[in-house]
Amino acid sequence: MKALLSTAPGGPETLRLSDLPDPVAGPGQLLVAVKACAINYPDVLIIEDKYQFKPPRPFAPGGEVAGVVEAVGEGVTGWSPGDRLIAMIGHGGLVEKVVVSAAQAIPLPEGRSFADGSALILTYGTTIHALFDRGQLKAGETLLVLGAAGGVGLAAVELGKAYGARVIAAASSEEKAQAARDAGADEAIVYPQGPFDKAASKALADQFKAAVGANGADVIYDPVGGDYCEPALRSIAWEGRYLVIGFPAGIPKLPLNLTLLKSCDVRGVFWGAFAARDPKANAAHLQTLFRLWEEGKIAPKVTRLWPLAEGGEAIAHMAARKAVGKLVVTMD
C-alpha cells in the first residue's frame, strides 16, 4: 500500500510517499481501506515534533479517517466487510489501508460522503465539549468566535446558533468572514494580521468590544492565540468564560489582572484527554452531533481535496492559515 510518511522532523516538504506492506487486522481490530483523511492543525505540529504526542518514526500524519471495512479481526462483532465507518486514530491516516480498534469505529451514515465523514469528529467533538462542558454556553448568551472560518471555528458558529446563542464571528479576511456568515453567524468582523504593537492591540480590543456589545462576550472561543488573545479577553463579559483551543498564532501571555477586573475564567479545552477520561460523556456528545447533522443544523464544510501524493500540500495550506472550513486528502 501507499503511505505518506514522516521520516524526520520538519515541515510538509519532508513527507515521503512510500510503499508499505498491507497491515493485518488483529484481535479486536478492523482493517480499513481509507477513502478520506481530514487534515487538522495537529498534523502541522506532529511532523515537526511540536505536538503533545511524538510517535516513533516513520509514521503517517492524519488523525481522522473514513473508509470501508476490508477485514474483521478475531473477536469483533457488529462489523462486516463492506461496512462504512469513521475513526479517530490520532495519527497514521495518510495511508491507503489502516488497522483501527473496533472500539474506535463509528458507522458512517448512508448518504454521507467519505470526505464529510472524515471531517466531522475532531472539529465538532472538540467544539461541543468546549462550548457546553467547559464554556457552559446558554441560549441568549453572546459567543465570540476567533478564527471563525477554520474547521473548529465554523463548528463553533454552527453549534452556537443551534443552541440559541448570539454568535459574533471574527476572521482575518472578508472571504473568511463571509464563510462564517454563511454558517449562521449573527455578525462577522475582519481583524488585521498580527503581531500588534500596543496601539494596534487596543484598537483590536475596541473592535471586539463594539462587535459584542456593551455587556461583553459571555463565552470567547479562541483557536488562534497569539496577539489576538489579550484584545479578545478585554471584550469579555462579567463572569465570562474564555476557552483556550489552540495556538497557530503563538502561545499568548495574559495579564492576569484582566481576569480579576472581569471576574472571568480562562478555561483550557483538551478534547482528546476528555474523550479518553470520560468516554461515556464523549459518546453522548457524538450522538448529539449525529442528530444535529441529520437535522441539518451542522454540516462539515469541506472546501478543498488533495490526492494522497499531494497530502503535504494540504498540511502546508493548513500551516499557512489559509484554510476555510476543512481540508481533506482522498485515496481514490
C-alpha positions as CSV (number, residue, x, y, z in Angstrom):
1,M,0.0,0.0,0.0
2,K,1.0,3.7,-0.4
3,A,1.6,5.8,2.7
4,L,2.7,9.4,3.1
5,L,5.4,9.2,5.8
6,S,7.3,11.5,8.2
7,T,10.8,10.1,8.4
8,A,12.5,13.1,10.1
9,P,11.2,16.2,11.9
10,G,10.3,19.0,9.6
11,G,7.7,20.7,7.5
12,P,5.3,19.2,4.9
13,E,8.1,19.1,2.3
14,T,9.8,16.4,4.4
15,L,7.0,13.9,3.9
16,R,7.7,11.0,1.5
17,L,5.2,8.8,-0.4
18,S,6.4,5.3,0.3
19,D,5.3,1.6,-0.2
20,L,4.5,-0.4,2.9
21,P,3.2,-3.9,3.4
22,D,-0.6,-4.1,3.9
23,P,-1.5,-4.2,7.6
24,V,-3.4,-7.2,9.1
25,A,-6.3,-6.9,11.5
26,G,-5.5,-8.5,14.9
27,P,-7.9,-9.4,17.7
28,G,-10.4,-6.6,18.3
29,Q,-9.4,-4.7,15.2
30,L,-10.7,-3.8,11.7
31,L,-8.7,-3.5,8.5
32,V,-10.0,-0.4,6.8
33,A,-9.5,0.8,3.2
34,V,-9.1,4.5,3.8
35,K,-11.1,6.7,1.4
36,A,-10.6,10.1,3.0
37,C,-8.4,11.6,5.8
38,A,-9.1,15.1,7.2
39,I,-6.2,17.5,7.9
40,N,-6.1,19.3,11.2
41,Y,-3.7,21.7,12.9
42,P,-2.2,18.9,15.0
43,D,-0.9,17.4,11.7
44,V,1.2,20.6,11.2
45,L,2.7,20.1,14.7
46,I,3.2,16.4,14.9
47,I,5.5,16.2,11.9
48,E,7.7,18.9,13.5
49,D,7.8,17.1,16.9
50,K,5.8,20.0,18.4
51,Y,2.7,18.1,19.4
52,Q,1.8,16.6,22.8
53,F,2.5,13.1,21.3
54,K,5.6,12.2,19.4
55,P,5.0,8.8,17.6
56,P,8.1,6.8,16.6
57,R,9.2,7.3,13.0
58,P,8.4,6.5,10.3
59,F,4.8,7.4,10.8
60,A,2.0,8.9,8.7
61,P,0.2,12.0,9.9
62,G,-3.6,12.2,9.7
63,G,-5.8,11.7,12.7
64,E,-9.3,11.2,11.4
65,V,-10.3,8.9,8.6
66,A,-13.3,7.5,6.8
67,G,-13.3,4.3,4.8
68,V,-14.6,0.8,4.2
69,V,-14.0,-2.3,6.3
70,E,-11.9,-4.9,4.4
71,A,-11.4,-7.5,7.1
72,V,-12.6,-8.2,10.7
73,G,-10.2,-9.4,13.4
74,E,-10.9,-12.1,15.9
75,G,-13.5,-11.4,18.5
76,V,-15.0,-8.4,16.7
77,T,-18.8,-8.3,16.5
78,G,-21.1,-5.9,14.8
79,W,-18.9,-5.2,11.8
80,S,-18.6,-6.9,8.4
81,P,-16.5,-6.3,5.3
82,G,-18.1,-3.6,3.2
83,D,-19.3,-1.5,6.2
84,R,-18.6,2.2,6.1
85,L,-17.0,3.9,9.1
86,I,-15.3,6.9,10.7
87,A,-12.4,6.5,13.1
88,M,-10.3,8.9,15.2
89,I,-6.8,7.4,15.3
90,G,-4.5,10.2,16.4
91,H,-2.1,9.7,13.6
92,G,-1.5,7.2,10.8
93,G,-4.3,8.2,8.5
94,L,-2.5,9.3,5.3
95,V,-2.3,5.7,4.0
96,E,-4.3,3.5,1.7
97,K,-5.1,1.0,4.5
98,V,-5.1,1.2,8.3
99,V,-5.9,-1.0,11.2
100,V,-8.2,0.5,13.8
101,S,-9.7,-0.7,17.0
102,A,-13.3,-1.8,16.6
103,A,-14.0,0.2,19.7
104,Q,-12.8,3.4,17.9
105,A,-15.0,2.8,14.9
106,I,-18.2,4.8,14.3
107,P,-20.7,3.9,11.5
108,L,-20.8,6.4,8.7
109,P,-24.5,7.1,7.8
110,E,-25.7,6.2,4.4
111,G,-25.8,9.1,2.0
112,R,-22.9,10.9,3.7
113,S,-19.6,11.2,1.7
114,F,-16.3,9.8,3.0
115,A,-14.9,13.3,2.8
116,D,-17.6,14.7,5.0
117,G,-17.4,11.8,7.4
118,S,-13.7,12.2,7.9
119,A,-14.2,15.9,8.6
120,L,-16.8,15.6,11.4
121,I,-15.5,14.2,14.6
122,L,-12.4,16.2,15.7
123,T,-13.8,19.7,14.9
124,Y,-17.3,19.2,16.2
125,G,-16.2,16.9,19.0
126,T,-13.8,19.5,20.3
127,T,-16.3,22.2,19.9
128,I,-19.3,20.6,21.6
129,H,-17.1,19.8,24.6
130,A,-15.6,23.3,24.6
131,L,-18.9,25.2,24.4
132,F,-21.0,23.2,26.7
133,D,-18.8,21.3,29.2
134,R,-16.1,24.0,29.5
135,G,-17.9,27.1,28.4
136,Q,-21.4,26.3,29.8
137,L,-22.9,28.3,26.9
138,K,-26.6,29.1,27.3
139,A,-29.3,30.3,25.0
140,G,-29.4,34.0,24.7
141,E,-25.7,34.5,25.6
142,T,-23.1,36.1,23.3
143,L,-20.4,33.9,21.9
144,L,-17.3,35.5,20.2
145,V,-15.5,33.1,17.9
146,L,-12.0,33.8,16.7
147,G,-10.6,32.1,13.6
148,A,-14.2,31.6,12.7
149,A,-13.7,30.3,9.2
150,G,-11.5,27.3,10.2
151,G,-12.8,23.9,10.9
152,V,-13.3,24.4,14.6
153,G,-14.4,28.0,14.1
154,L,-17.2,27.1,11.8
155,A,-18.2,24.3,14.1
156,A,-18.4,26.8,16.9
157,V,-20.6,29.2,14.8
158,E,-23.0,26.4,13.9
159,L,-23.2,24.8,17.4
160,G,-23.6,28.2,19.0
161,K,-26.6,29.1,16.7
162,A,-28.1,25.6,17.1
163,Y,-28.3,26.2,20.9
164,G,-29.6,29.7,20.7
165,A,-26.6,31.9,21.3
166,R,-25.9,35.2,19.6
167,V,-22.7,34.5,17.6
168,I,-20.1,37.1,16.7
169,A,-17.5,35.7,14.3
170,A,-14.1,37.2,13.8
171,A,-11.7,36.2,11.0
172,S,-8.7,37.5,9.1
173,S,-10.3,38.2,5.7
174,E,-13.6,39.2,4.2
175,E,-13.8,35.8,2.4
176,K,-13.5,34.1,5.8
177,A,-16.0,36.4,7.4
178,Q,-18.5,35.6,4.7
179,A,-18.0,31.9,5.3
180,A,-18.9,32.5,8.9
181,R,-22.0,34.5,8.0
182,D,-23.0,31.7,5.6
183,A,-22.7,29.3,8.6
184,G,-25.1,31.4,10.5
185,A,-23.1,34.0,12.4
186,D,-25.2,37.0,13.5
187,E,-22.3,39.3,12.8
188,A,-18.8,38.9,11.4
189,I,-15.8,41.2,11.6
190,V,-12.5,41.2,9.9
191,Y,-9.5,41.7,12.2
192,P,-6.0,42.7,11.0
193,Q,-3.0,40.5,10.8
194,G,-0.7,40.4,13.8
195,P,1.7,40.9,15.5
196,F,0.3,44.1,17.2
197,D,2.0,46.9,19.0
198,K,0.2,48.4,22.0
199,A,-1.9,50.8,19.9
200,A,-2.9,48.1,17.5
201,S,-3.8,45.8,20.3
202,K,-6.0,48.5,21.9
203,A,-7.7,49.1,18.5
204,L,-8.4,45.4,18.1
205,A,-9.9,45.3,21.7
206,D,-12.1,48.2,20.8
207,Q,-13.2,46.4,17.6
208,F,-14.1,43.3,19.6
209,K,-16.0,45.4,22.2
210,A,-18.0,47.2,19.6
211,A,-19.0,43.9,18.0
212,V,-20.0,42.0,21.1
213,G,-21.9,45.0,22.7
214,A,-21.8,46.8,26.0
215,N,-22.3,43.7,28.1
216,G,-19.4,41.8,26.6
217,A,-19.0,38.3,25.3
218,D,-20.2,35.6,27.7
219,V,-18.1,33.0,26.0
220,I,-15.0,33.5,23.9
221,Y,-13.8,30.6,21.7
222,D,-10.2,31.0,20.8
223,P,-8.5,28.6,18.4
224,V,-5.9,31.2,17.4
225,G,-4.0,32.5,20.4
226,G,-1.0,34.9,19.9
227,D,-1.6,38.6,19.9
228,Y,-5.3,38.1,19.4
229,C,-5.9,36.7,22.9
230,E,-5.5,39.8,25.1
231,P,-7.7,42.1,22.9
232,A,-10.4,39.4,22.9
233,L,-10.2,38.9,26.6
234,R,-10.7,42.7,27.1
235,S,-14.1,42.3,25.5
236,I,-15.3,39.5,27.8
237,A,-18.4,39.9,30.0
238,W,-18.5,39.9,33.8
239,E,-18.0,36.3,34.8
240,G,-17.4,35.3,31.2
241,R,-15.6,32.1,30.1
242,Y,-12.5,32.3,27.8
243,L,-11.9,29.0,26.1
244,V,-8.3,28.1,25.1
245,I,-8.5,25.8,22.0
246,G,-5.1,26.2,20.2
247,F,-2.2,28.4,19.2
248,P,-1.5,28.7,15.5
249,A,-0.6,32.4,16.1
250,G,1.6,31.5,19.0
251,I,1.2,30.9,22.8
252,P,0.0,34.1,24.4
253,K,0.9,35.6,27.8
254,L,-2.1,37.1,29.5
255,P,-2.1,40.0,32.1
256,L,-3.9,38.2,34.9
257,N,-5.3,41.5,36.2
258,L,-7.8,41.3,33.4
259,T,-9.3,38.2,34.9
260,L,-9.7,39.9,38.2
261,L,-11.3,43.0,36.8
262,K,-13.9,41.0,34.9
263,S,-14.2,38.1,37.4
264,C,-13.8,35.8,34.4
265,D,-12.5,32.4,33.8
266,V,-9.8,31.2,31.4
267,R,-10.5,27.5,30.7
268,G,-8.4,25.0,28.7
269,V,-10.0,22.6,26.3
270,F,-8.3,19.3,25.6
271,W,-10.9,17.2,23.8
272,G,-8.6,14.2,23.3
273,A,-7.9,13.8,27.0
274,F,-11.6,14.4,27.8
275,A,-12.7,11.6,25.4
276,A,-10.2,9.2,27.0
277,R,-11.1,10.1,30.6
278,D,-14.9,10.2,30.1
279,P,-15.8,8.0,27.1
280,K,-19.5,7.8,28.1
281,A,-19.8,11.6,28.0
282,N,-18.0,11.8,24.7
283,A,-20.2,9.1,23.2
284,A,-23.2,11.1,24.3
285,H,-21.8,14.2,22.6
286,L,-21.2,12.2,19.4
287,Q,-24.8,11.0,19.4
288,T,-25.9,14.6,19.7
289,L,-23.7,15.6,16.8
290,F,-25.1,12.9,14.5
291,R,-28.6,14.0,15.4
292,L,-27.8,17.7,14.6
293,W,-26.1,16.5,11.3
294,E,-29.3,14.6,10.4
295,E,-31.4,17.7,11.3
296,G,-29.2,19.9,9.1
297,K,-28.1,22.1,11.9
298,I,-24.5,21.3,11.4
299,A,-22.6,20.1,8.4
300,P,-18.8,19.7,7.7
301,K,-17.6,22.3,5.3
302,V,-15.0,20.5,3.1
303,T,-13.6,23.2,0.8
304,R,-10.6,21.5,-0.8
305,L,-9.5,18.0,-1.7
306,W,-6.0,16.7,-2.4
307,P,-4.8,13.2,-3.6
308,L,-2.6,11.2,-1.2
309,A,0.6,12.0,-3.1
310,E,0.0,15.7,-2.5
311,G,-1.1,15.4,1.1
312,G,1.9,17.5,2.2
313,E,0.4,20.4,0.3
314,A,-2.8,20.1,2.3
315,I,-0.8,20.3,5.5
316,A,1.2,23.3,4.2
317,H,-2.1,25.0,3.4
318,M,-3.2,24.5,7.0
319,A,0.2,25.7,8.3
320,A,-0.2,28.9,6.3
321,R,-3.6,29.6,7.9
322,K,-5.3,29.7,4.5
323,A,-7.9,27.1,5.3
324,V,-11.6,27.9,5.1
325,G,-13.5,25.0,6.5
326,K,-12.0,21.5,6.3
327,L,-9.2,20.2,4.1
328,V,-9.3,16.5,3.2
329,V,-7.0,14.1,1.4
330,T,-8.6,11.4,-0.6
331,M,-7.2,8.0,-1.5
332,D,-9.1,7.2,-4.7
